[in-house]
């Protein structure tokens, strides 16, 4: 997981978000707290060339390479994610719920485990 200090460095120097195949998705705008405000769970980024729409991508399994953030999603999944309609960059509970469904995340916004531990083996 990317630390808060690492995210601050990314914002100071600028950075972009790249998909799992190394394709650039767009420039990072900000971090977003979950709608409960407990910790940074999302990156806000600009997507598209004409409307400069803003969307979000979860950072639970993201990695940092220099000042760029790489996420475990294909570009189309990120660019097709629900968009923010807020002018102040705030994430509503409704938007977060829609993003959680879009990315098939756990209800707390984290990635599900691919191979959960089993007991009694």
N, CA, C and O of each residue as an XYZ file, in Angstrom:
484
protein
N       0.844     -1.186      0.000
C       0.000      0.000      0.000
C       0.884      1.242      0.000
O       1.922      1.288      0.661
N       0.463      2.212     -0.733
C       1.184      3.477     -0.818
C       0.923      4.279      0.453
O      -0.219      4.391      0.898
N       1.975      4.830      1.030
C       1.837      5.583      2.277
C       1.390      7.019      2.006
O       1.472      7.509      0.880
N       0.920      7.675      3.051
C       0.525      9.079      2.949
C       1.709      9.942      2.547
O       1.562     10.850      1.730
N       2.881      9.671      3.110
C       4.088     10.438      2.770
C       4.437     10.281      1.294
O       4.832     11.249      0.645
N       4.294      9.077      0.764
C       4.565      8.853     -0.656
C       3.564      9.610     -1.527
O       3.936     10.185     -2.550
N       2.293      9.608     -1.118
C       1.280     10.341     -1.881
C       1.570     11.835     -1.879
O       1.407     12.500     -2.902
N       1.997     12.366     -0.743
C       2.335     13.791     -0.671
C       3.450     14.130     -1.649
O       3.407     15.173     -2.301
N       4.450     13.258     -1.756
C       5.566     13.463     -2.686
C       5.064     13.457     -4.131
O       5.508     14.265     -4.947
N       4.150     12.557     -4.442
C       3.576     12.482     -5.787
C       2.883     13.795     -6.137
O       3.022     14.285     -7.258
N       2.142     14.368     -5.195
C       1.427     15.613     -5.462
C       2.374     16.789     -5.622
O       2.115     17.694     -6.416
N       3.468     16.780     -4.875
C       4.455     17.857     -4.986
C       5.124     17.867     -6.353
O       5.380     18.931     -6.916
N       5.405     16.691     -6.881
C       6.166     16.585     -8.128
C       5.295     16.331     -9.348
O       5.771     16.451    -10.477
N       4.047     15.988     -9.147
C       3.170     15.644    -10.264
C       3.333     14.173    -10.594
O       4.397     13.596    -10.371
N       2.316     13.585    -11.109
C       2.382     12.169    -11.444
C       1.165     11.758    -12.237
O       0.167     12.477    -12.304
N       1.265     10.604    -12.828
C       0.181     10.071    -13.640
C      -0.223      8.702    -13.120
O       0.515      8.057    -12.377
N      -1.412      8.273    -13.526
C      -1.897      6.941    -13.198
C      -1.754      6.077    -14.449
O      -2.113      6.488    -15.553
N      -1.222      4.874    -14.252
C      -1.046      3.906    -15.332
C      -1.823      2.644    -15.005
O      -1.975      2.278    -13.840
N      -2.317      1.979    -16.054
C      -3.082      0.756    -15.836
C      -2.162     -0.451    -15.677
O      -0.939     -0.315    -15.683
N      -2.758     -1.623    -15.536
C      -1.990     -2.846    -15.307
C      -1.104     -3.230    -16.482
O      -0.172     -4.019    -16.325
N      -1.385     -2.679    -17.657
C      -0.577     -2.960    -18.841
C       0.439     -1.864    -19.128
O       1.131     -1.908    -20.145
N       0.533     -0.876    -18.234
C       1.486      0.214    -18.422
C       0.977      1.351    -19.288
O       1.754      2.224    -19.675
N      -0.325      1.361    -19.605
C      -0.905      2.442    -20.406
C      -1.272      3.613    -19.501
O      -1.861      3.433    -18.435
N      -0.914      4.810    -19.945
C      -1.244      6.004    -19.169
C      -2.750      6.240    -19.201
O      -3.380      6.206    -20.258
N      -3.312      6.482    -18.014
C      -4.743      6.769    -17.914
C      -4.974      8.266    -17.809
O      -5.838      8.807    -18.499
N      -4.218      8.940    -16.958
C      -4.388     10.380    -16.806
C      -3.620     10.920    -15.626
O      -3.083     10.160    -14.820
N      -3.568     12.255    -15.523
C      -2.841     12.888    -14.421
C      -3.604     12.794    -13.096
O      -4.832     12.867    -13.049
N      -2.835     12.632    -12.036
C      -3.407     12.571    -10.694
C      -3.840     13.969    -10.274
O      -3.091     14.932    -10.435
N      -5.043     14.076     -9.738
C      -5.563     15.357     -9.259
C      -5.441     15.481     -7.742
O      -4.993     16.509     -7.233
N      -5.837     14.445     -7.032
C      -5.866     14.509     -5.567
C      -6.133     13.122     -5.011
O      -6.436     12.184     -5.749
N      -6.015     13.010     -3.695
C      -6.498     11.796     -3.037
C      -7.883     12.105     -2.516
O      -8.231     13.261     -2.276
N      -8.652     11.081     -2.347
C      -9.985     11.249     -1.778
C     -10.131     10.289     -0.619
O      -9.773      9.114     -0.705
N     -10.662     10.815      0.459
C     -10.973      9.970      1.600
C     -12.216      9.175      1.286
O     -13.002      9.554      0.418
N     -12.394      8.093      1.975
C     -13.659      7.388      1.861
C     -14.747      8.340      2.344
O     -14.452      9.339      2.999
N     -15.982      8.041      2.029
C     -17.071      8.935      2.436
C     -17.174      9.043      3.950
O     -17.764      9.995      4.460
N     -16.610      8.083      4.676
C     -16.595      8.172      6.135
C     -15.425      9.008      6.625
O     -15.348      9.324      7.812
N     -14.509      9.374      5.726
C     -13.424     10.282      6.056
C     -12.304      9.690      6.879
O     -11.522     10.431      7.474
N     -12.205      8.351      6.930
C     -11.206      7.757      7.815
C      -9.808      7.661      7.224
O      -8.837      7.795      7.969
N      -9.657      7.435      5.925
C      -8.324      7.402      5.323
C      -8.430      7.519      3.808
O      -9.494      7.311      3.225
N      -7.304      7.857      3.184
C      -7.278      7.978      1.726
C      -7.450      6.595      1.113
O      -6.679      5.677      1.393
N      -8.456      6.463      0.285
C      -8.723      5.182     -0.364
C      -8.799      5.309     -1.875
O      -8.822      4.303     -2.584
N      -8.838      6.524     -2.365
C      -9.057      6.740     -3.786
C      -8.089      7.796     -4.313
O      -7.661      8.687     -3.579
N      -7.753      7.681     -5.589
C      -7.052      8.748     -6.293
C      -8.036      9.365     -7.258
O      -8.772      8.659     -7.948
N      -8.048     10.655     -7.305
C      -8.854     11.385     -8.270
C      -7.958     11.680     -9.465
O      -6.814     12.103     -9.302
N      -8.480     11.455    -10.664
C      -7.695     11.742    -11.850
C      -8.574     12.264    -12.964
O      -9.777     12.007    -13.012
N      -7.941     13.008    -13.862
C      -8.641     13.522    -15.035
C      -8.583     12.472    -16.127
O      -7.529     11.888    -16.382
N      -9.710     12.235    -16.766
C      -9.765     11.304    -17.887
C     -10.454     11.986    -19.053
O     -11.265     12.892    -18.860
N     -10.137     11.558    -20.243
C     -10.752     12.131    -21.430
C     -10.015     13.360    -21.909
O      -9.334     14.037    -21.138
N     -10.159     13.640    -23.190
C      -9.456     14.782    -23.766
C     -10.353     15.990    -23.961
O      -9.860     17.116    -24.020
N     -11.640     15.786    -24.062
C     -12.527     16.913    -24.339
C     -13.203     17.472    -23.096
O     -13.154     18.676    -22.846
N     -13.833     16.599    -22.319
C     -14.599     17.113    -21.179
C     -13.792     17.183    -19.889
O     -14.272     17.726    -18.894
N     -12.596     16.653    -19.889
C     -11.740     16.681    -18.696
C     -12.488     16.204    -17.454
O     -12.381     16.794    -16.379
N     -13.243     15.129    -17.625
C     -14.014     14.589    -16.510
C     -13.091     14.045    -15.427
O     -11.956     13.650    -15.692
N     -13.601     14.034    -14.216
C     -12.843     13.526    -13.076
C     -13.464     12.222    -12.601
O     -14.680     12.121    -12.439
N     -12.621     11.237    -12.384
C     -13.088      9.972    -11.839
C     -12.116      9.515    -10.764
O     -11.133     10.193    -10.466
N     -12.403      8.366    -10.191
C     -11.615      7.869     -9.072
C     -11.181      6.436     -9.323
O     -11.857      5.672    -10.012
N     -10.039      6.092     -8.748
C      -9.536      4.721     -8.808
C      -9.067      4.350     -7.400
O      -8.437      5.164     -6.725
N      -9.369      3.120     -6.949
C      -8.937      2.725     -5.606
C      -7.420      2.567     -5.527
O      -6.776      2.169     -6.499
N      -6.858      2.881     -4.363
C      -5.405      2.776     -4.207
C      -4.994      1.622     -3.297
O      -3.823      1.508     -2.935
N      -5.932      0.777     -2.929
C      -5.635     -0.334     -2.018
C      -4.495     -1.216     -2.531
O      -3.614     -1.580     -1.752
N      -4.489     -1.563     -3.795
C      -3.458     -2.438     -4.369
C      -2.566     -1.698     -5.370
O      -1.855     -2.329     -6.152
N      -2.601     -0.388     -5.346
C      -1.772      0.408     -6.257
C      -0.310      0.343     -5.833
O       0.009      0.108     -4.668
N       0.567      0.557     -6.808
C       2.002      0.607     -6.530
C       2.560      1.916     -7.066
O       1.993      2.538     -7.965
N       3.673      2.311     -6.496
C       4.320      3.563     -6.878
C       5.596      3.249     -7.640
O       6.413      2.440     -7.199
N       5.762      3.902     -8.796
C       6.991      3.786     -9.582
C       7.437      5.201     -9.892
O       6.910      5.844    -10.800
N       8.409      5.681     -9.135
C       8.816      7.081     -9.257
C       7.704      7.960     -8.734
O       7.302      7.840     -7.576
N       7.201      8.849     -9.586
C       6.073      9.695     -9.185
C       4.768      9.241     -9.828
O       3.765      9.953     -9.772
N       4.778      8.067    -10.434
C       3.588      7.543    -11.090
C       2.974      6.413    -10.273
O       3.676      5.645     -9.615
N       1.666      6.332    -10.332
C       0.928      5.303     -9.615
C       0.404      4.295    -10.629
O      -0.209      4.664    -11.631
N       0.654      3.029    -10.357
C       0.187      1.944    -11.218
C      -0.911      1.190    -10.486
O      -0.747      0.787     -9.335
N      -2.042      1.004    -11.176
C      -3.201      0.357    -10.567
C      -3.483     -0.972    -11.266
O      -3.172     -1.126    -12.447
N      -4.069     -1.932    -10.548
C      -4.315     -3.258    -11.119
C      -5.628     -3.358    -11.900
O      -6.399     -4.300    -11.720
N      -5.865     -2.391    -12.754
C      -7.078     -2.357    -13.573
C      -6.691     -1.993    -14.995
O      -5.655     -1.367    -15.220
N      -7.520     -2.383    -15.958
C      -7.281     -1.942    -17.327
C      -7.801     -0.513    -17.476
O      -8.675     -0.072    -16.729
N      -7.251      0.190    -18.446
C      -7.588      1.600    -18.656
C      -9.094      1.800    -18.835
O      -9.670      2.729    -18.268
N      -9.725      0.933    -19.618
C     -11.163      1.082    -19.884
C     -11.984      1.020    -18.603
O     -12.973      1.741    -18.466
N     -11.589      0.173    -17.671
C     -12.347      0.078    -16.420
C     -12.291      1.395    -15.654
O     -13.288      1.823    -15.072
N     -11.128      2.034    -15.656
C     -10.981      3.302    -14.939
C     -11.726      4.420    -15.667
O     -12.430      5.208    -15.035
N     -11.577      4.493    -16.979
C     -12.219      5.584    -17.719
C     -13.737      5.434    -17.766
O     -14.446      6.414    -17.993
N     -14.240      4.221    -17.555
C     -15.687      3.993    -17.546
C     -16.283      4.025    -16.138
O     -17.480      3.797    -15.965
N     -15.460      4.305    -15.144
C     -15.939      4.354    -13.756
C     -16.891      5.532    -13.561
O     -16.821      6.513    -14.302
N     -17.773      5.445    -12.577
C     -18.651      6.578    -12.275
C     -17.841      7.850    -12.048
O     -16.760      7.817    -11.459
N     -18.376      8.957    -12.519
C     -17.683     10.248    -12.449
C     -18.227     11.089    -11.310
O     -19.360     10.918    -10.859
N     -17.385     11.996    -10.863
C     -17.789     12.923     -9.812
C     -18.569     14.072    -10.423
O     -18.178     14.621    -11.453
N     -19.670     14.433     -9.786
C     -20.415     15.609    -10.230
C     -20.213     16.772     -9.268
O     -20.869     17.808     -9.385
N     -19.304     16.593     -8.321
C     -19.032     17.619     -7.320
C     -17.986     18.596     -7.831
O     -16.966     18.186     -8.384
N     -18.235     19.877     -7.649
C     -17.272     20.904     -8.059
C     -16.135     21.052     -7.060
O     -15.081     21.589     -7.401
N     -16.334     20.580     -5.821
C     -15.302     20.748     -4.796
C     -14.462     19.492     -4.573
O     -13.647     19.449     -3.651
N     -14.654     18.468     -5.411
C     -13.841     17.264     -5.306
C     -14.221     16.328     -4.179
O     -13.508     15.359     -3.917
N     -15.328     16.598     -3.507
C     -15.767     15.742     -2.412
C     -16.432     14.489     -2.972
O     -17.089     14.524     -4.012
N     -16.246     13.393     -2.263
C     -16.865     12.140     -2.669
C     -18.093     11.886     -1.803
O     -17.998     11.812     -0.578
N     -19.229     11.755     -2.444
C     -20.455     11.456     -1.712
C     -20.499      9.964     -1.391
O     -19.798      9.162     -2.009
N     -21.325      9.609     -0.427
C     -21.502      8.199     -0.076
C     -22.074      7.432     -1.264
O     -21.719      6.275     -1.488
N     -22.958      8.074     -2.022
C     -23.553      7.428     -3.193
C     -22.498      7.149     -4.258
O     -22.466      6.059     -4.829
N     -21.630      8.131     -4.529
C     -20.569      7.926     -5.516
C     -19.630      6.816     -5.059
O     -19.244      5.961     -5.856
N     -19.260      6.824     -3.780
C     -18.365      5.775     -3.291
C     -19.009      4.397     -3.440
O     -18.336      3.446     -3.838
N     -20.281      4.276     -3.131
C     -20.975      2.991     -3.280
C     -20.976      2.549     -4.743
O     -20.774      1.370     -5.036
N     -21.203      3.490     -5.660
C     -21.180      3.163     -7.088
C     -19.789      2.732     -7.541
O     -19.656      1.812     -8.348
N     -18.751      3.393     -7.027
C     -17.375      3.024     -7.370
C     -17.024      1.647     -6.809
O     -16.365      0.855     -7.481
N     -17.454      1.361     -5.595
C     -17.201      0.050     -4.991
C     -17.830     -1.051     -5.839
O     -17.212     -2.092     -6.061
N     -19.046     -0.829     -6.310
C     -19.702     -1.809     -7.190
C     -18.953     -1.922     -8.517
O     -18.720     -3.024     -9.012
N     -18.581     -0.782     -9.085
C     -17.901     -0.775    -10.384
C     -16.602     -1.578    -10.343
O     -16.323     -2.357    -11.255
N     -15.816     -1.391     -9.295
C     -14.521     -2.073     -9.181
C     -14.621     -3.427     -8.463
O     -13.600     -4.077     -8.239
N     -15.836     -3.858     -8.101
C     -16.063     -5.131     -7.396
C     -15.223     -5.236     -6.124
O     -14.559     -6.244     -5.882
N     -15.267     -4.179     -5.322
C     -14.491     -4.122     -4.086
C     -15.308     -4.611     -2.902
O     -16.528     -4.753     -2.983
N     -14.611     -4.867     -1.798
C     -15.299     -5.124     -0.535
C     -16.026     -3.848     -0.122
O     -15.723     -2.770     -0.634
N     -16.967     -3.960      0.785
C     -17.756     -2.794      1.189
C     -16.920     -1.677      1.802
O     -17.357     -0.526      1.820
N     -15.716     -1.995      2.309
C     -14.854     -0.950      2.872
C     -13.918     -0.333      1.831
O     -13.051      0.471      2.176
N     -14.089     -0.704      0.564
C     -13.280     -0.126     -0.505
C     -11.960     -0.827     -0.747
O     -11.131     -0.330     -1.509
N     -11.746     -1.977     -0.114
C     -10.505     -2.717     -0.326
C     -10.724     -3.831     -1.337
O     -11.850     -4.270     -1.571
N      -9.625     -4.278     -1.929
C      -9.674     -5.381     -2.882
C      -9.982     -6.681     -2.149
O      -9.444     -6.920     -1.068
N     -10.839     -7.524     -2.722
C     -11.044     -8.838     -2.119
C      -9.778     -9.687     -2.271
O      -9.021     -9.519     -3.227
N      -9.561    -10.581     -1.339
C      -8.415    -11.488     -1.430
C      -8.678    -12.499     -2.544
O      -9.768    -13.066     -2.630
N      -7.676    -12.722     -3.396
C      -7.834    -13.697     -4.472
C      -7.856    -15.123     -3.937
O      -8.623    -15.965     -4.402
N      -7.006    -15.376     -2.958
C      -6.919    -16.707     -2.373
C      -7.012    -16.579     -0.856
O      -5.991    -16.592     -0.169
N      -8.233    -16.455     -0.329
C      -8.375    -16.269      1.114
C      -7.814    -17.463      1.884
O      -7.868    -18.606      1.429
N      -7.284    -17.165      3.048
C      -6.755    -18.226      3.906
C      -7.889    -19.138      4.336
O      -8.995    -18.684      4.627
N      -7.601    -20.411      4.370
C      -8.605    -21.365      4.829
C      -8.141    -21.960      6.143
O      -6.944    -22.130      6.375
N      -9.077    -22.269      6.981
C      -8.726    -22.867      8.271
C      -9.013    -24.362      8.223
O      -9.844    -24.831      7.446
N      -8.309    -25.087      9.066
C      -8.558    -26.515      9.183
C      -7.906    -27.357      8.115
O      -8.379    -28.457      7.827
N      -6.821    -26.869      7.511
C      -6.170    -27.684      6.484
C      -5.079    -28.535      7.042
O      -4.435    -29.278      6.301
